[in-house]
């Protein structure tokens, strides 16, 4: 008498109620949750992914340039320090470092980002060093004018 009803039939127990078939549909809710979280993360992180040193660029009405390749960017801080990406350079190291990182030689496009409070003479001096080193495609970077 000590044996249970299910144990008498080979050790398998029966479930009470109806047996339902497995659901063969994909639950989209977790997938959508993950996608929305990733979207929010990238929206927050995208403005922080700017190249180089943070600067307060001057504003202008000039239209943006369309470029397929990523240009080499020099940044000049208010104090006159020069950066290639996030690496600080001396005046003597500008041309050798540009030659090292440029993929298309002296035809490489070089953008100069100067803080709006930096001395204009310093910006002109850096541009003269770059063009004197053989780079001919040198441009200044500004922000679009706010309306």
GIURWO-V830416 format. One record per run of one state. SS is the DSSP state (H for helix, E for strand, L for the rest). FROM is the first residue (numbers start at 1). TO is the last residue. If there is no record, write none. Layout:
SS,FROM,TO
SS,FROM,TO
This chain:
L,1,6
H,7,9
L,10,28
H,29,49
L,50,56
E,57,57
L,58,58
E,59,60
L,61,71
E,72,76
L,77,81
E,82,84
L,85,86
E,87,89
L,90,92
H,93,101
L,102,104
H,105,107
L,108,108
E,109,115
L,116,119
H,120,132
L,133,136
E,137,141
L,142,142
E,143,144
L,145,147
